[in-house]
Amino acid sequence: MENFLEKFQRLQDYLENSEVAWNEAGPIHHILIDIIDRLNKKIAKMSSTCRKFRRRSAEITHQLGLIEELSSNVNSSIVIAQDNRRRLK
């Protein structure tokens, strides 16, 4: 019977300590929720920025392709003009 009473007392002490720990953790719990909310907002903002960066990067890549095409056309026109000058001489 003493063994049972000792175990019961330890269980009761554990539950009391757990309740104290839970009561102390309450404010920490709210702080952690606040931190998680702030992190989620930062992540959402970073995700939005990343999407904008990808779109802008695709636009720049497309514009560079157009510039390369234009440069190639200009170079071809220069070569054609030089050939025409040689023929006229």
C-alpha positions in Angstrom: 0.0 0.0 0.0 2.9 2.4 0.8 4.3 1.8 -2.7 0.9 2.7 -4.2 0.7 5.9 -2.1 4.2 6.9 -3.1 3.4 6.4 -6.8 0.2 8.3 -6.3 2.0 11.2 -4.6 4.6 11.3 -7.4 1.8 11.3 -10.0 0.1 14.1 -8.1 3.3 16.1 -7.9 3.9 15.6 -11.6 0.5 16.8 -12.5 0.8 19.9 -10.3 4.2 20.7 -11.8 2.8 20.1 -15.3 -0.1 22.5 -14.5 2.4 25.1 -13.3 4.5 24.6 -16.5 1.4 24.9 -18.7 0.3 28.1 -17.0 3.8 29.5 -17.4 3.9 28.4 -21.1 0.6 30.2 -21.8 2.2 33.6 -22.5 5.0 31.9 -24.4 2.5 30.1 -26.5 0.9 33.4 -27.6 4.4 34.9 -28.3 5.2 31.8 -30.5 1.9 32.2 -32.4 2.7 35.9 -33.0 6.2 35.0 -34.2 4.8 32.4 -36.5 2.2 34.9 -37.9 5.0 37.4 -38.6 7.2 34.8 -40.3 4.2 33.7 -42.4 3.7 37.3 -43.5 7.5 37.7 -44.3 7.4 34.4 -46.3 4.3 35.6 -48.3 6.0 38.9 -49.1 9.2 37.1 -50.1 7.2 34.7 -52.3 5.5 37.6 -54.0 8.8 39.3 -54.5 10.2 36.1 -56.0 7.3 35.8 -58.4 7.8 39.5 -59.5 11.5 38.8 -60.0 10.8 35.8 -62.1 8.3 37.7 -64.3 10.8 40.6 -64.7 13.6 38.2 -65.4 11.5 36.5 -68.2 10.7 40.0 -69.6 14.4 40.9 -69.6 15.4 37.6 -71.2 12.7 38.2 -73.9 14.0 41.7 -74.5 17.6 40.5 -74.8 16.4 38.0 -77.4 14.8 40.8 -79.4 18.0 42.9 -79.1 20.1 40.0 -80.3 17.8 39.5 -83.3 17.9 43.2 -84.1 21.7 43.3 -83.8 21.9 40.3 -86.1 19.6 42.0 -88.6 21.7 45.2 -88.4 24.9 43.3 -89.0 23.3 41.5 -92.0 22.2 44.8 -93.4 25.7 46.2 -93.0 27.2 43.2 -94.8 24.6 43.6 -97.6 25.3 47.3 -97.9 29.0 46.7 -98.1 28.5 44.1 -100.8 26.3 46.5 -102.7 29.0 49.2 -102.5 31.6 46.8 -103.8 29.4 45.9 -106.8 28.8 49.5 -107.6 32.5 50.3 -107.7 
